[in-house]
Amino acid sequence: MSCVHEKDVLVWEATVVVPWKPSYTYKYALARQKDDDTAGGPNVHGNWLIEKEDAAGERTVWLPEGLQGGELVELCDTWIDRSHPAALMASAAFTKVLFAHKPITRAGSDSNSGGGAGGGGGGSGGLLPAAARCAPAPGETVVRLAVADQQLEAGERLLVTGGIPQLGNWQPDQMMRLTETHTPVWEAELRVPYSCFPFTYKYAIQTAESVILEVGEPRLACLPASSASVGAPTVMVRHDGYFRRDRHWRGAGVALPVFSLRTAHSVGVGEFLDLLPLVDLADRCGLRLIQVLPVNDTCVYGTWWDSYPYSSLSVHALHPQYLALRELLAEQGRQLPEDLALELEAARRALDKRDVDYEATMKFKTAFVKKVFERYGTATLESESYKCWFAANASWLRPYAAFCFLRDIFGTSEHWRWGCMNAGTRELVDRLTAPGGEWARRVELSYYVQYHLHRQLLRASQYAASKRVVLKGDLPIGVDKRSVDTWVAPHLFRMDKSTGAPPDAFSPTGQNWGFPTYDWSAMASEGFSWWRHRLTHMAQYFTAYRIDHVLGFFRIWEVPGDCVTGLLGYFRPSRPLSRSELEQRGVWDVQRLTQPYITEALLRQLFGAERAEAVAATYMLEDGSGRYRLRPAYSSEAAIAAIPLRPDSPRWLVEEVEATRAGLTRLRQNVVLLADPEDPDAFHPRFNLMSTSSYAALPAPWRATLRHMHDDYFYRRQEDPVAPPPGGAAAAPDANGRSLPVLPHHMTNSVGAH
């Protein structure tokens, strides 16, 4: 297609000669030429790669019968941008909850759809009823108008008015009604004499009280410039994008963690069923969204540390703390027996404190649900609803139950310490979860708990949707290193690395969250099935998500696994400094810049004149000329943090060891450059390297060069694409630092229309 500018709109045009048939299906693609002809993939065709499909998906044009050779069908389509505010209304939160009260019209419901008269297209895909279709006539063009709107309330409909008699000559009482061919597209057909072109028109919404015209200038329909030589089109299809509203839908909501949502029925902590009264409150207040913190199982350590909701033991399993124990027998149509009911009430009163006692709550709930399971669990496991649920979730549920069993047996979630069971192979999972096996009852308890958690969260989600309240989940960026996911699929994670954040005003040494980073290449090779399964699973309960640390899906602050802080991290993917870059600027001694800079003067400054010699003798080796280097046993932040201290040590010794750890950590961090562990010729500037004594001891020209390269690396270099080769696309590194083609900036801007 070739493009021209019509005022401020970019229009792409092409003419295609085709034989007649009842309909043609087509779609648009924003494409770019690849700079590597050997690359391939599902969207590659020849030397072109589909970059972004039209959000409208496939389009269909229905052609009237009897068209003769040489007759024209003009398709005027609007590019539907996914980022358009109206397009966002097509997300599940709106279609399944906020506007779910409006009946959905399916395309192709007309029983006379095969080859009938009338034009269609521009994303419609459906057919107008036979009575609303027009047949071509001499001297006239059949014009099919189509517009979309996601925000119509039940009972509202779309109209069109314009400056020709067929559209009522702008008279409010003579507007033409449109038909909803399929949600959210409304269409109408009319015959327009050639003499009436060009004409203007606008769409309108008819409500119970009034008719509301769309905002903006009137739309214009005119014959193509080529009509003077080749004739006017027989059929003109105009897909005009979205109805132009003066304001888009707006709403308010509330965000809170479920564990804080305690009611008079909660036991120690907020539970999934406590969302029900919150939904009622939100509905009465006009709040249309409830956002919760992550609700996945975080039972990694078996201590209060597990109350942190962003360190997932499993991206599928739900946290047992949210189980409403009072409802465990509801599916069987019975209540808890008197002894268990009294025990539950006593625990509820004892745990109803100002603050959540996480460990006491988990201890009671774990013991109580086991008692109920031992008495009544068999009936649940034999029910049809449970069997259907288990069959649909076995792929993640069985590894999860096996992991929990081994965690309790070994007393740790650190699966790399489980000997021959350190890998969650299919054979191992099958052996541990075999029906009727030695440990069957223990793994079935995990199934039982997850089944009831599923039922209760699903009930809350469905109740919220019935009240037109969106339940919004929270998707943590990482998983715990000690998780089911890393046990079953370690190849999807960079287990020797950690996720974090660079230093800032609130955390001068950065953040180290301890989560392994993702191996995006491995995930891509599997079609991102891990992510697809994760999101599909959580979509049972949530129709919207907050994506935690969303930037991490594009670029993460990766920290070596032997670090405690985030100070020695670097961006991945990134454009590191190369050895040749440094040498070209006169900086050649990379070993000096990448090794901790330790001198006698610095030791005295950090530890005092009296202790400096003892610290050097214990933790360092002499490196000549008054320089030292850390002994291999203390060469990392983790090793320094692990310097032992007896629990019964006197206060002075505790303070001395803590001061030693702090000083050695500062020495370890006293570097200028960080060597990339995967490329011996690549380096990353240490964040704020200018504050180090290693930098201060360098020659002035080196300091000026390194300061400039530091600022460029952090504030410019990672944002700009590599300059494109002549006639080709730009290049940028992928998740592993390899070069991938990237669109030049002018190609990534929104395109007005086709």
N, C-alpha and C positions, 0 to 999 in steps of 0.2 A: 504494500500500500504506500502511496505517496501522501505527503502532508502539506497542508496550506493553513495559513492563519486567517480566521474570520473574526476580526476584532481581537478579543482576548482569549479566544478558544482555538485550540489546535485541532484541526480536523484531518483525519486520514481517509483517503479515498482509493477505491479500486473498482474496476468493472470486470465481471466474470461472466463468460458465456456458458450457459448450462442448458441441457435439454429439459423439457417439462417433465415434472413428476409431482405428485401431490404435495410433498413437503421436502425441505432441506434442513438439516441440522448443522449448526456451525458454532464456533466460538472464537474469541479473540485471544491473542497471546502477546505479551510484551517479550520480545526475543532479543538476543544479542549474539554476535558471532563469537564462537569459542576461539581461544588462542592455542588450544591443544586439541588437534583433530583425533587424538587417540583416546580422549576421555569419552565416557559413555554413561548412560543412566536412563531411567524411565522417561525423562522429559527431553531427551536428546533426539534431534532429527537432523541428519546430515551435519552441516556445520553450524547449526543453530540450536540454541538451548532455550526451552521455555522458561522464562523468568517468573512470570506471574500471570495466572489466568484471570480473565474477567470474573469478578465476584458473582456475576449472574449465572455463571456456568454455561452449559450448552444452550444455544438459542435455536428456535425453530421458526421457519417461515412457511406458511401454508399458501400454496399457489392456486388461484382459481382455475377451473377447467376451461379449456377453449382458448388459452393464450396462443397467439400465433408467433411464428418466427420473427425476431427483431423487436418484439415488445419488451418494454423495460419494467422491472420491479426494483424500486428504490428502497433500500433499507437505511434508515437514519437511526443509528444506535448510539446510546450514551454509555461511555465507559463507567462502570459501577466500581468505585473505589471502596475497598474494604474499610478504609479509615474514615469514610464519610459518616457523620453522626447518625444519619438514618440507617446506614448499613449495619451499624452496631446493634440496631434493634432486632436484627436477625439472630442474635445470640440466644442461647437457651434460657437465660434469665428472663428475657422478654417473651419469647415464643412459648415457653413451657409454664411460665408463672404469671408474669405481669399482664400479658395479653392473652393468656390461655382461655379466658372466658369467651373470646371471639371464635366462632366456628371456623375451621380451616377448610378452604376449598382446594380440592385436588385437581391437578391438570389432567386433561384428557378424559373428563367424566362424561362428555357429550357422546351419546351412543352413535351419532352420525358423523364421527370425526374423520372417517376415511375419505380424503380427497374432496371434501366439500368446497363450495365457493367461499371466497373471502381470503384476505391476506392476514398474515400473523407474523410475529417475530419479535426481535428486540428483547429476547429473554422470556417471552410469554410461555411458549411450549404447549399451551392449551388452545382450545377452540371456543369461539363464541357460539352461543346457541344458534341453530339454523335460522331462526326468525330475525336475528340481529346481523346476519351477514349480507354483504352487498355483492352483486354480480357486476362485472365490468360493462360499461356502456360507451358507445362512441362519443368522443368529445369530453369525456369525464375521466377522472382518476379516483379509484377506490382508495381512500385514506383510512388507515387503521392507526388509531391513537392508543398508546399504552403508557401507563404511569404506575409507579409502585408506592405503597405507603405501609409502613409497619406499625403505625401508631393508632390506627382506627379503632374506636371503641365499638362494641356490639351495637348494631342498629345504624351505624353511620355508613354512608356510601359516598362514592365519588361521582362528580359531574364534570362536564366540560362546557365552556361557553366561548364564543368568539365573534369575529366581525363578519360572518357570512350567515345567510339565512339558515343553513343546515345546523348552525350552532346557536341560533336564537338571536343573532345580532346584538349580543351582550345584554339581552334582557333577562333579568333574574328569574322570571317565571317561565322562560323558554329554554332553559339549559338542557343539554343532552345528557342522559343517564349512561353511566358506564357499567359494564358487567365484570364481576370478579371472575376471571377465567381460572386463576388459581392464586392462592394467597402468596404474596401480597400484591399481585398485579391485577389492574383493572383496565379494561379495553372497550373500545367502541369503533364501529365502522360507519363511514358516510361516503356518499358519492359527491365529488366536488368538480364542477365544470372548470375547464382550463382557464376560463375568463375570470374566475374568482381568486386565482393565485396572483400574488402571494396573499395570505390571510394570517391574522393573529388570533391567538386563543390563549385561554388559561384554564387550569383545573380548579375545582372547588370541592369542598366537603359539605355534605348535607347532614346536619345534625337534627335532633328533635326540635330545636328552637330556631335555628337559622341556617343560612348558607354562608360559608367562609371561603373567600377567594384565596388562592395561594399568593404569596408575596412576590415582589420582583416585577421586572418588565414582562409584558406579554410574550409568549412564545411565537415563533414565526415559522410558517410552512411556505416554502416556495418551490417552484419547479427548478430542476437542476439546470445549470448553465448550458449543458449539452443538449437540452431539449429543443433548442432552435434548429439544430442540425439533424438530430436523430429522433425527435418527437418526444412528447411528454410521457412520463411513466404511466403504465396501466394501473399499477398498484404502488402505493407509497405507504410504507410502514414506519411509523415514528415512535421509537421507544424513548420516552423523555426522562428516564431516570426516576428520581424520587419527587413526590409532591413537595413543593417548596413551602414549608411551614415557617411562621414567624418565630417560633420557638420549639425546641425539641423537648421530649419528655425529661422531667427532672424529678428526683426523689431523694429522700433522706433515709438514713438507716442508723443502726447501732452496732458497735464492734465490742466484743468481750470474749474472754475465755470461758468455755463451758464449765471449767472447774470452779469458777467464781459464782456460778448461777445456782446457788443453793436455795431450796424451798423447804417447807415444813416436812416434806417426805424424803429429803436427801439424806444419805448416810455418809457424812464426813466431807463430801465434795459434791459439786454440781454434777448432775447426771443428764443423759440424753433426753429423758422424758421431762426434765425441767425446762426444756426448750418450749414445750407446749404452752404453758402460761405466758412465757415471754412473747410467743407469736401472737397470742390474744392481746397482750399489752401493746405490741407494735401496731397491730391492726387498728386498735382503738385510737392510737396516737397519730395514725397516718404514716407510720414508718414502713417502708416497703422492702427493707433489706436487713438481715441479721448476719453479721460476719463473725465467725468464731476463729479462735486460734487452732493450730493443728490438733487433730484428735487421734492420730495414729499411736500405736503402742510404742512406748519409750522405756520399757522395763529392761534396761541394760545392766544396771549395777545392783538393783535390789535395795537401793537407799533413796533418800530424799532427792538425790541428784536426778533421779528419773522423772521428777516433776517438771523438768525443763521440756517444753513441748516440741522443740525443733530438732531433737536428736532421735530420729526414728529408728526403732528396732526393726520395723517392717513398714514398707510404704503401702501395704494393703491392710494389715491387721489394725483393729481399733483398740483403744486403750481400755483395759478392764476396769479402770477406776470409774468410768462413766456408766457402768452397768447398774440399772435400777433393779436391785435385788427383789423388791416387793412384787415385781411383775414376772418373775421367772416361771410361774405356773399359769400365767394368764392364758397362754395358748391352749393349755389343757382344760381350760374352763374351771379352774379351781384356785383357791387361795392357799397361802402358806399354812401349814398346820400350826396349832397353837404354840407349841414349844419353839418353833423357828420364828414365828411372828413375835413372840415375847423377846427372844434373843435379838432380833433385828431392831425392835423398838429401843431396847436398852442400849444397843450400840449407837443408834441414831442420836440418843440424848447425850451419850458420853462423848461422841465425836462432834457434837454441835458447838464448836468453839469459835472464837473470833477469827482465828487463823486456821487454815487447813493443816491437819496433822497427816501428811501424806503417808508416812511409813505405817502409822497405826491404821489408817483407813485401808491401805492395800492389804495389810496383814489380816484384818477382819474380813474384808470382801473375798479374799482368796480362800480363806477357811470356810466361809459361809456358803459360797457357791459350790464348793466341793461337797458339802453336806447335802445340799439340794440335789446335786448331780447324782450322788450315790443312791439317793432314795427314788428320784423321779426321772433321772436322765435317760434311762432306757426307752421310756415312752416317747421322749422327744426324738431320740436318734432313730426310732422306727417310724416316725411320722413322714408322710409324703412331702410336706413342705420342707422339712429338713433335708430329705434325700435329694430333692431338686436343687436346693441351695448348695449342698455339698458337691454335687456333680458339676455345678457351674463354677465353683470356686476352688476345686481340689488342686489346681495347678499352683496356687500360692499357699493354700491352707495347709497342705500336708508338709511342705518344707518348713513352714512356720511352726507347726506343732512339733516336728522333729527337732528343730532348733531349740525351742523352749524346753523340751525334755533334756537335751544334752546340756543346755545352760544350767539347769537345776542339778543334773548329775555331777558335772565338773565344778560347779560353784562359780562359774565365770562365763561371760559372753565372749571372751577373747578366743574365738574359735581356732586361731592359729596355735593355741595351747592344747588342743584336743587330740593330739597324736594322730593316729590313722583316720580319725573322724574330722580332720580339720578342713575337709572339702565337702560341700553339700552335694555330692553326686546323686544321680537318680537312683542308683543301686542302694546307696546308704539310706536315702529317704524312704524308698520302698520297703527296706528291711525294718526300719524303725516304726513305720506306720502301717505295717501289714495288718489287715483285719484279723482279729483273733490272736494276734501275736502276743509276745510276753509283755509288751508295754502298751498294748492297745488302749487299755482303760485310761492311761495317763494322757495319751495324745488325744483321745476322744474328749477329755475334759477341755482341752484347748479349743476343739471344734465347737463344743457346747457353748462356751463363753462367747466365742466370736459369732455364733449363730444368733444368740440373744442380743448382742450388741448391734448386729446388723438389723435385726427386726426393730429395735427401739429407735435407732437413728433414722431408719427408713420411715418409720411412723412419724417421727418429728418432721422429716423433710416433706412428706406427703401432706401433713397437716398444714405446714407453712404454705405450700403451694395452693392448697384449697382456700387459704385466706389471702392469696395474692401477695405473699411475703417471700422474697428470695432468701434462701439459705446459702450463704457464701462461705466456702472453705478456704483454707490456708495451705499452700503447697510449699513445704520447706525446700530450700535449694539443695540440701545435702541429706545423706543418710549416715548413721553412725558407722564407724569402722567395724564395730562389733555387732553387725546386723545380719539378719537373715539374707538380705540382698547381696551383701559382700561375701557371705558364706557360699551361696548358691552360684553367683555369677561374678567372681572376682575379676574376670577379664574385662568387665565393663567399667572398672574403677582403677584409678592410679593409686594403689594402696600405699605406696611409699611417699605420697604427697598429701598435703592437707589444704583445706579451704579456709580462707580468712579474708581480712580486709587490711589495706595499707594504713599506716599511721595517720592520725588526724589530731585535731585540737583536744579531743576527749580521750584519745588513747595514743600516747606518743610512741609506743612500741608496736602499734598495730594490733590486730586481732587474729587469733588462731583458733578456729572453731573445731578443729580436730576431725572434720569430715573428709574422707578421701575425695579427690576431684574426679570428674567423669572422664573416661576415655571415649571421647566423642567419635573417634574413627571406628572403634569397635562397635559402638552403638549404631553408627550409621550403616556399618556392614550388615547389621541385623534388621535394618529398616526401622530403627528406633522402637522395636517391639516392646522393650522394657517400659519406655515412656508411654506408649500407646496403651498398654495394659494397665499401667498405673492410673492414667487419666480416665480411662473407660471405667475402671473400678470405682473411683471416687465420684464419677458422674452419676452413680446411683443415688447419691445423697445431696450433691451440690450442683447448682446450675450456674455458679460463678465462682471464680477463684481469685484470691490474692496470691500472686507468685512471689514468694520470698526471694529477695535479692535477685530480681529479674535480670540485672546486668550480667549475672554469672552465667547466663545462657549464651552470652556472646564473648565475655572476657572475664576471667576470674583472677583473683589474687591467690596465687599458688605458693604454698610454703613448704619447704623440705620437711620430710617426716620427722627429722630429729630436732626440729625447732619447737620451742615452747611459745615464743611470741610470734608476731607477724612481721617483725622488722626486716627479716632476711628473705622476704618473699619477693615475687615478681609477677608481672602479668603473663597470663597464658590464655589464648594465643597472644603473641606480641611480636614486635619487630625489635629484636635485641641489637645491641651494638656488636659489630663484627671486629675481629682482630685487625683486619686490614683497615677499617675505619680509624681505629685507634692509632695504628702505626702511621697512617697518612697524616695524622694530626700531631705526630711526634710523641705519642704516648706508647711506649714499647714494653715496659716492664709489668706485664699483667700479673705475674706471680706476686710482686710487691703489692699490687692493688687488691688482689683477691684474698691474701692471707692476713689474719689479724695482726695489726701493727702493735707490738709490745716492746717497750723499752724500760730500762731501770727507772727513769724519771717518772714514767707513767705508773709503774708499780708502786713507787713511793707515794705518788699522788692518790692512788685508789685505796691502798692498804695501810699507809703510814710507814714511816721509816723502820719501825720496830718489827712489823709483821711482813714487810715486802719480801725479805730474804726467805722466810719460812714458806710463804705462799709460792714463790718461784721454785723453791726446791721440791715442793710437793706436787705441784700441778703443771710444771713447765720444763722445757728443755732449752738449754742455751743454743742460740742460733748465730753466735759470733758478733763481735763489735757492739756489745751491750744490748743485743736484741735477744728476744725469747720467742718461743712458740709453744703452744699448748701441747701437753702430752696427748697421744692418741686417745687415751681413756677419758679425756676431758675436752675433746675437741668439738663438742656440740652443745647446744643449749640444753637438750634433754639430759645428757650425761652430767652436766654441771648441776642441773636441778636435782639430780639423783644422788648428789654427794650425801652420804649417810649421816644421820644424827640420831643418837639413842633417845628413846622416849623419856628417860629419866634424867636427861642432861640438865645441868644447872642453867639458870637464865643467862649467865655471861657466855656460856658455851653456845647456847642457842643463838644469841645475838652475833657471836663471832662467826658461826657457820653461815648464818643468813647473810652477813656482810661479805663473806668470802664468795658465796654463790652469786650475789649481786655484782661484785667486782669482776669475777671471771666472766659473767654473762656480758658485761659491758666490753670486756676485752674481746670476746668472741665476735661481738657486733662491730668492732672497730675495723671495718673494712670499707673499701671504696667501691669495688666492683664485686658482683656475684657471678661466678662461673656457671654457665648453663650446663646442667648435668648430662644433657643429651647431645650437646654440640661443643666440642673443645675449642671452637673458634668463635663462640658466641658468649656475650656477657651482658649483664643487667646492672645498671647503677643501683647501689644501695640507696634506699629512700633517705633523703636529706643527708647525703654523704658529706655535705659541706660542714656539718656539725661535728665530724669526727676528728680526732687528733691525727689519724692517719692522713687525712686530707690536708690538715694544717702543716704537716711536715713535708709536703711535696714542693717541688719548684714552682714558682709563680706561673710560668706558662702552662704547666700541667694542670694547675688549679683552675685557671681560666677556661681551658679546654673542657675539663671534666664537669665544671659547673654548667657550661653551656649544654653539654651532651645530656647531663642529668635533667635539666629543665625541658629540653626538647623531647626526651624519652617520656616523661610523665605528662606533659601538657600539650604536646603537638604530635609527636611521632606516631602514637597509637591511634590517633584520630584520622589522619590523612591517608588516603590510598597511595600506593606506589605510583609514580608517574607512569602512565600507560605507554607501551611501545608504540611506534608509528603504526597507525591504522588498526591497533588492537585494543583490547580491554586492559584495565589496570590489574594489578596483582596485589594480593594481601595474604597473610599467612592463615592457614586453617588451624584447627585445634592443636595440631602437633607442630605448628610453625612452618609447615610447607606452604608454598605459594599457591593461591587459588585466584582465579579471575574475579574481578569485582567491577560492577558498572561504574563508569565515570559519573561524577556528580550530576551532570546535566541530564543523565538518563534515569536517575532515581527520583526525579521530581514527578509530581502528579501530572497526568495527561488529561486534558479537559474532555475530549470526546473522540470517538471514531467517526 
